[in-house]
Amino acid sequence: MRAGLLATVMMSAMSVSAFAADPPSIMSAPASDVPSVYAPPEPPGENEGANNGGVNVDLTVKYLTDDVYRGVSHDRAIGGDTHASNFQADTKFTFNFGNFPHPYFGVFTNVADSDPVSRFQEIRPYIGVNYTLRPLIFDVSHISYIYPERERLDPSPNSSEVIFKLTLDDSYYFLTPRPVLSPYVSGAYDYDRNKGWYLEAGLKHDFVFEDISCTLTTYGDVAYISNFAQQFILTSPQDSGFQHWDLGLIGDLSVTDLLKIPPRYGNLSVQGYFTYTGRFDNDVLANSVLWGGVGIHFKY
């Protein structure tokens, strides 16, 4: 009796040992080696993919009938033709850090054909950081204004500012794929020449026509200055008060989409600009002028 019981126990132990030494392959295989019921991901097609790297480039080249900046026509300021040709270039590099703030830097230049002092009229290097915390978009930057061959003027028009801008992404509230009005407020403190403030508020709306790869952007803004007497080479009789307002239209036609160029090569578009700048009825420096032009925009 004892011999039979002992034999039964030994046979059970041998069975458990054999199972442990050679378990089923699906249990012993790593999870990554187990066949998936889903098809493996395919590489991007010829018409797919884009610049997903850490640096994005934004380049805009324009031809404008007037160089109007913050309500002041630089063409009229220099005593040249009212509508003289202006060639402008703005290059911007942005470092994409995902959910973290995005630093950027760039430079703007203006070449004025009728400037009697320097056709290479203005250089604006800038640096800043942009951070999106929906529905708010924060932007803080520093910009310098350099006017070649005008440094000898007294006072010199060269100056520098710190700019703060807050934009509301209202698609968060309207539950739309794109912002509706994108209202913003901006304040620039000139700590160098004026030691005063330039304040601006505005909004815009994009009309997107996907069938023809075209976007029409309407925008408007209004500006107020406080202890901000000089702009460019002009000095305002009154350095505080409402300064100017803008109503404008920008048309953007995507060449990349029309020619079906893969987005991995960036996006190239042709743009048109049409703006009316109006001054308020006071002694604050500004111009009332209708101006516009055409440009090329490349983003990668």
Secondary structure, DSSP 8 states (H G I E B T S, - for coil): -HHHHHHHHHHHHHHHHHHHHS--HHHHS-GGGS--SS-------TT-----SSEEEEEEEEEES--EETTEEHHHHTT--TT--EEEEEEEEEE--TTS-EEEEEEEEEEETT-SS-SEEEEEEEEEEEEEETTEEEEEEEEEEB-TT-TTSSS-S-EEEEEEEEEE-THHHHT-SS-SS--EEEEEEETTTT-EEEEEEEEEEEEEEGGGTEEEEEEEEEEEEES--EETTEE-S-SSEEEEEEEEEEEEEEHHHHTT--GGG-EEEEEEEEEEEEE-SSSS----EEEEEEEEEEE-
